[in-house]
Amino acid sequence: MVLGLKQLLLPGLLVFLLAATHAPAQQLSVTTRLHNEEIYFPDSVIELYITIENETARTHRFQLADDRAYNLEFVMRDESNAPVEAEEDGIIPGELNQVFYRTISLEPGDRFSFVERLTDYVTPNRPGLYTLETRFYPELISVADQDVLVSNPVTVSIRPGETPERRTQERFVAVAEQQLQRRQLPPDETVSYMIEARRQGNWDRFFLYLNVEKLFRQSDARDRRYTRGASEAAQREMLDEYRQELRNASEPADTALTVVPDSYRIIETSYRPTEGTVVAELNFDFDRYRERKRYTYQLERRNGFWEIIGYSVTNLPNEALPQ
């Protein structure tokens, strides 16, 4: 669904500063970024920094309305690709027939930037990861048969924050993630990163490439508890408890996931564009023998990053250690 669309009636339209020419969209470009990179919650105000640039060798012009909603619309989707509904207050009633705008002239290499509040158009009021696309109409949104500038996609993360305590916790988690700087590793390196983090006792790095929700729901009993009548707040509390159980290596969490191997090796890696499997052998040394286990990790690619979403363990024959 296209969001933020405002209807414009051209008959009897009052226009100021008429433009001499219109700039086709392919002669200009638009980029969008978050104006204030910060931690967003469901009730946060989100501002966008929008830039129109002339990348050609000659002068181009476009119209910029005082009410930017006559130039802009936003397409925002959640992780399931479902559209986020537009704010009702962001729709201009059909009887409005006056638009004030000015003509912006850009010389070659020039750019024009402005800040607009995304939350005046659409509000992602549920925690999650969203993708945003900005569409800019250089001849105002009601003019037919014009090319439209389409921006780069922007990722917007909304964190849960019903209470001050929860907001403090989410800010801490977000800062830690930013400092860790998640990288686009291949599946085998993603698994190695996780195992090495556990061997080093670094829990922040250990969780960096884990999809905690899908790991939690790998158990049928936990999945039933998670899906049957549980509120979002209750589900988040379950995941928080699960993370703590993993840290404490306590039941009923997956102790096999957090046990520290003395050595390991990646045996096999296979993957498609969005899903993959990594097989590794983990070794655990005791006084007289070595316990060997084969781990099969399931991974899923999301937003360019591979995440571990499940695993299974098979016991291998033990080996005697040299005395």
Secondary structure, DSSP 8 states (H G I E B T S, - for coil): --BS------TT-B-SS--S----GGGEEEEEEESS---B-TT---EEEEEEEE-SSS-EEEEEESSGGGTEEEEEE-TTS-B--B-GGGS--TT--B--EEEEEE-TT-EEEEEEEGGGTB---SSEEEEEEEEE-TT-TT-SS---EE---EEEEE---SSHHHHHHHHHHHHHHHHH------HHHHHHHHHHHHHTT-HHHHHTTB-HHHHHTTSHHHHHHHHSS--HHHHHHHHHHHHHHHHHT-TTS-HHHH---SEEEEEEEEE-SSEEEEEEEEEEE-SSEEEEEEEEEEEEEETTEEEEEEEEEEEEEEEE---
